[in-house]
Amino acid sequence: MQQDRQEAAPAGRVDPAAGIPAQHRRAVAPGPADGAAPTPGTAPGPARTGGRAGRRRLANAKRDRRRRALRWTAGVGAMVLAAGCGGAYYLYQHFNDNITAVKVQLGSEAERPKPAGDALNILVIGTDSREGLGRQYGDEGSTGHADTTLLFHVAKDRSNATVVSIPRDLMVPIPDCETTAGKKIPGSARAMFNESLGQEGRDPGCTWKTVEKTTGIRVDHFVMVNFEAVKTLSAAVGGVEVCAAKDINDPDSHLRMTKGRHVVQGDEALAFVRTRHAVGLGGDLTRIPLQQQFISSMIRSIKSSDTLTSPTKLWKLADAATKALTVDDGIGSVDKLKDLALDVSKVDTRNITFTTVPVLDDPKDENRLVLKQPDAGQVFSLVANDRSLTAATAPAAPASPGASAPAATVPSPTATATATAVDAKDVRVTVRNGSGTPGQAQQTVDKLRAMGFARAATAPNVPATPATSVSYPAGKAAEAAALAAALGLPADAAEEDPKAGAKDGLVLVLGKDAPAAPATPATPAAAPTEAPKDLQRVQADDTDVCAK
């Protein structure tokens, strides 16, 4: 008679469907229970064991039982394997169907920064979209903007990772972009970074292009999450531990939390990462470290043995993640996402460093931010050159005979033997394209940064001009000469601009004669060897970080 309830498997037996919801499990034939009755037809053991004949009969009977057990085990094993394959196929289809993938339009390859090689740059976009969420989060029905953005850099040897937060209030140029649907949206010379998504219909591809233009770092993939993702992912891992250095009561985010440590999930987790008015100075720069604390703790939770050894937690996590994420089509399948996750998981948590790109208050609007140079360029150059923020060291450059200048300096060809060499990282260069070749300015900026000119940046194009030139303010002739030498330009290509102020940098105008690639400088330039002083950081393994 069939029982109405399923009995627990005996100790030591593994349920191949463990962790998969009951409604989706495939039937798996049970093996024989311990102490079960012999298979019908099996001859009973001999009544006596005395004598040579009795011993032969006993040995033959044991051998027959071993053979039958082997055949039975093999049969059950095959059934379990078949059921396991069926479950795997179900999981693959289920998770694949969950994924939302989009094809981004990135434009001309010539306009993009150089590839990262074996290093990996993943753009993580947190959108504040309220579509389908009702009124509880305000701005009902809003399509959302790039509210939280992180550039996740994984070193080529997978020994470390650097995660750079980009404030939503940062003023940046947003390039022209084309959406997945084919809509062409004009860019803006100066706009809030968060408007790179959602505004005028911009999609994640527009945010991708904006990040590349702002940082000079090539992005490989993007992952976009929304409010629901925070809620479901935090619940899937059984909650995320966070810390508050004081009581928090934020009516805007609906976070009410007493001082101390808490495990948050669902709506409370979302309220924690959204709060800003009740902590610090009440702005986005205060909220960013709080979000970094939350993400660090989630990484620790995901990598913990409690999650990795629990089929139920793994199922919930995979199901929540594939439902919650929107990704580019380059990682738009279970196989590709799995490979990406395994790649990133190689990094030890203690070697993951979070930081925020250095910024200053915008002199034109106290509620907005601008990049703090040269610090911002220094951070971008570290990432672009695969240098860890925890150990940003560079190998010593080969010294020329009799030379004593460090690798990051470019000697001025007009300087005397006793003059001080120009430090490339301190030279501010604005590159404007008058060559008539699209993308030439960005290519030149990328190459200048690789040569150590960390403060190089593009500016709007100028009318076509025949010859490349460098203009500079009074007192910066040595810098201009060093730049001209690095580009292989003649000395008379550098001219003083009487209208330029003392605080202005160099202006490089590319003419029709602009070289396809800058010449190698006399002394090889190197990536920065250290991070800017007072750079904000959060280590992913630091459990003492608290919201203040």
Secondary structure, DSSP 8 states (H G I E B T S, - for coil): ---SS-----TT---TTTTS-GGG---------TT----TT-----S---SHHHHHHHHHHHHHHHHHHHHHHHHHHHHHHHHHHHHHHHHHHHHHHH-EEE--B---GGGS----TTSEEEEEEEE---TTSTTTTSSTT----EEEEEEEEE-TTSS-EEEEEE-TTBEEEE--EE-TTS-EE--EEEEEGGGGSSGGG--HHHHHHHHHHHH-----EEEEE-HHHHHHHHHHTT-EEEEESS-EEETTTTEEE-SEEEEE-THHHHHHHH--TTSTTSSHHHHHHHHHHHHHHHHHHHHSHHHHT-HHHHHHHHHHHHHH-EEEGGG-SHHHHHHHHHHHTTS-GGGEEEEE--EEEETTEEEEEEE-TTHHHHHHHHHHTT--SSS---------TT----TTEE--TTS-TTS--EEGGG-EEEEEE-SS-TTHHHHHHHHHHHTT-TEEEE----S--SS-EEEE-TT-HHHHHHHHHHHT--GGGEEE-TT--TT--EEEEE-TT--SS----SS-----SS--TT--EEETT-TT--B-
